[in-house]
Amino acid sequence: MAAEKFHEDLINLYTSAVQSCDCQPISLSSVVAQGGVPAAKKYLASNTVRSGLFPLSEFGRVDLSVQSLVLRAEYRGLFKPTEIQEAEKRLNLLKPLVSQKWTR
């Protein structure tokens, strides 16, 4: 049940990110083809931070990131500790960028 809700929330997150920030934090076709949890796991396993994360931070909307969704208490059980750590690490990378933007 949680995996189905995660999938639904990930699609809603994608739609909100496109509407709010005109960016795509994750490939919607991957989410639909693989399912939300497998797509998020694949995304977190990649060695690169996807470019969609940076525009979200510029708009102050990291809440629309895949990482933020993975870190929600209701979904942590769907992911391994290493995947949760990776999500936290990627969001922490943005802190200096967000701080720098708002202090200019």
Secondary structure, 3 states (H helix, E strand, C coil): CHHHHHHHHHHHHHHHHHHHHCCCCCCHHHHHHHCHHHHHHHHHHCCCCCCCHHHHHHCCCHHHCHHHHHCCCCCHHHCCHHHHHHHHHHHHHHHHHHHHHHCC
